[in-house]
Amino acid sequence: MTTKRSKAGKAPSAALLSAILPGWGHAYIGQPRAAFGLYMIDLLLVAGVLLVAARGKTGLARLALSPDALLVLMGINIVLLIFRAIVVAGAYSMAPATKNASRAKGAAVLAAALAILIVPHVAFGYVAWNSYDLLRTVFPSEPAGPIAGETTTTTTLFSHPRAPGPELESVCPLFLEKKKTILY
């Protein structure tokens, strides 16, 4: 059985270990059931990544170049960040209480663990958002102009110098001309 003195410094270490691998901090403080559950979630996440990686280079490129897939990945990134932050805070709070003097140090270590945890998620979000913005800008969802073989209808005013202006368009429909154009 461990003494109270040896348990006093476990909260900051548990937070750091959970920031590295969810569940590791819980195992460190003696919470095997919580650690096992978190390890199973980790295992499912790794299996999901391997499943996506099994699509090959073409499948990964198609996924990386799809704006909708990038939005989904950004959402998953946010959910994963929240999950990991809760796990780190949980490992810290489940650890045995520390002395008042070392509580400030523990809080600083917890803040550092959370900062270390946030950096890769923010970096991924930045890259994913810029990729999404680039894809939407360079490849808009609506075509820029008519496509060959498409029929378009345009309405124009006569180009006579004495023709009335656009404000008379609804009053004098005789000055409007409808054209059908087929592009080849």
C-alpha positions in Angstrom: 0.0 0.0 0.0 1.4 3.4 -0.9 1.6 6.2 1.5 -0.1 9.6 1.2 3.2 11.2 0.5 3.9 9.1 -2.6 0.4 9.8 -4.0 0.6 13.5 -3.6 2.3 14.3 -6.9 0.3 12.0 -9.2 -2.3 14.5 -10.5 0.1 16.5 -12.7 1.7 13.3 -14.0 -1.6 11.7 -14.7 -2.7 14.8 -16.7 0.5 14.7 -18.7 0.2 11.0 -19.4 -3.4 11.3 -20.4 -2.4 14.1 -22.8 0.0 11.7 -24.5 -2.4 8.7 -24.6 -6.0 8.8 -23.2 -6.2 6.2 -20.5 -2.5 6.2 -19.5 -3.1 8.7 -16.8 -6.0 6.7 -15.4 -3.9 3.6 -15.3 -1.1 5.5 -13.6 -3.4 6.7 -10.7 -4.9 3.2 -10.3 -8.2 3.4 -12.2 -7.9 0.2 -14.4 -11.6 0.2 -15.6 -11.5 3.7 -16.8 -8.1 3.1 -18.4 -9.4 0.0 -20.2 -12.4 1.9 -21.5 -10.3 4.7 -22.8 -7.8 2.2 -24.3 -10.7 0.6 -26.2 -11.7 4.1 -27.6 -8.1 4.6 -28.6 -8.1 1.3 -30.3 -11.2 2.1 -32.2 -9.8 5.4 -33.4 -6.6 3.7 -34.6 -8.7 1.1 -36.4 -10.6 3.9 -38.1 -7.4 5.6 -39.2 -6.1 2.3 -40.6 -9.3 1.7 -42.4 -9.1 5.0 -44.1 -5.4 4.5 -44.9 -6.2 1.2 -46.5 -8.0 3.0 -49.3 -4.6 3.7 -50.8 -3.1 6.9 -52.1 -5.9 7.5 -54.6 -8.6 7.2 -51.9 -6.7 9.4 -49.5 -6.1 12.0 -52.2 -9.8 11.9 -53.1 -10.7 12.3 -49.4 -8.2 15.2 -48.9 -9.5 17.0 -52.0 -13.1 16.8 -51.1 -14.4 20.0 -49.4 -17.3 18.0 -47.7 -14.8 15.4 -46.3 -12.6 18.2 -45.0 -15.6 19.7 -43.1 -16.4 16.3 -41.6 -12.7 15.9 -40.6 -12.7 19.3 -39.0 -15.8 18.3 -37.0 -14.2 15.1 -35.9 -11.1 17.0 -34.9 -13.2 19.3 -32.6 -15.0 16.3 -31.0 -11.7 14.5 -30.5 -10.1 17.6 -28.9 -13.1 18.0 -26.5 -12.9 14.3 -25.6 -9.1 14.4 -25.0 -9.4 17.6 -22.8 -12.1 15.9 -20.7 -9.9 12.8 -20.3 -6.9 15.0 -19.2 -9.1 16.9 -16.7 -10.6 13.7 -15.5 -7.2 12.1 -14.8 -6.1 15.2 -13.0 -9.3 15.4 -10.8 -9.4 11.6 -10.1 -5.8 11.6 -8.8 -5.3 11.9 -5.0 -5.5 15.4 -3.6 -2.3 17.3 -3.3 -1.0 19.7 -0.7 -2.1 23.4 -0.9 1.4 24.5 -1.7 1.8 22.2 -4.6 -1.7 22.8 -5.9 -0.6 25.9 -7.9 2.2 23.8 -9.5 -0.3 21.1 -10.3 -2.7 23.6 -11.9 0.2 25.0 -14.0 1.1 21.4 -15.1 -2.5 20.8 -16.0 -2.6 24.0 -18.0 0.6 23.0 -19.8 -0.8 19.5 -20.6 -4.0 21.1 -22.0 -1.9 23.5 -24.1 0.3 20.7 -25.4 -2.9 18.8 -26.2 -4.5 21.7 -28.1 -1.5 22.6 -30.4 -1.8 19.6 -32.8 -5.6 20.0 -33.1 -5.3 23.7 -33.8 -2.6 23.0 -36.4 -4.8 20.4 -38.1 -7.8 22.7 -38.0 -5.8 25.5 -39.6 -4.5 23.3 -42.4 -7.9 21.7 -43.0 -9.7 25.1 -43.1 -7.2 26.6 -45.5 -7.4 23.6 -47.7 -11.2 23.8 -47.6 -11.1 27.5 -48.5 -8.7 26.9 -51.3 -10.8 24.1 -52.8 -14.0 26.2 -52.6 -12.2 29.2 -54.1 -10.4 27.5 -57.0 -13.1 24.9 -57.7 -16.5 26.6 -57.0 -19.6 24.4 -56.9 -21.4 26.4 -59.6 -19.8 26.6 -63.1 -18.4 30.0 -64.0 -20.2 30.2 -67.4 -22.2 28.3 -69.9 -21.1 24.8 -70.8 -20.8 23.7 -74.4 -24.0 22.3 -75.8 -26.1 24.1 -73.1 -29.0 26.4 -74.2 -29.2 29.8 -72.6 -31.8 32.5 -72.8 -30.8 36.2 -72.5 -33.0 39.3 -72.4 -31.4 42.5 -73.7 -32.5 46.0 -74.6 -32.1 47.2 -78.2 -28.9 48.9 -78.6 -30.4 51.9 -80.5 -29.2 55.3 -79.3 -32.7 56.5 -78.8 -34.1 53.4 -77.0 -35.5 54.0 -73.5 -33.4 53.1 -70.5 -33.8 50.1 -68.2 -36.3 52.0 -66.0 -38.9 51.7 -68.8 -38.4 47.9 -69.2 -41.7 47.0 -67.4 -43.6 49.8 -69.2 -42.5 49.2 -72.8 -41.9 45.5 -73.3 -41.7 46.1 -77.1 -38.1 47.3 -76.7 -37.0 43.9 -75.2 -35.6 41.2 -77.4 -35.2 37.5 -76.4 -32.4 35.5 -77.9 -31.7 31.8 -77.6 -28.1 30.8 -78.0 -26.7 27.3 -78.4 -23.0 27.2 -77.6 -20.8 24.7 -79.6 
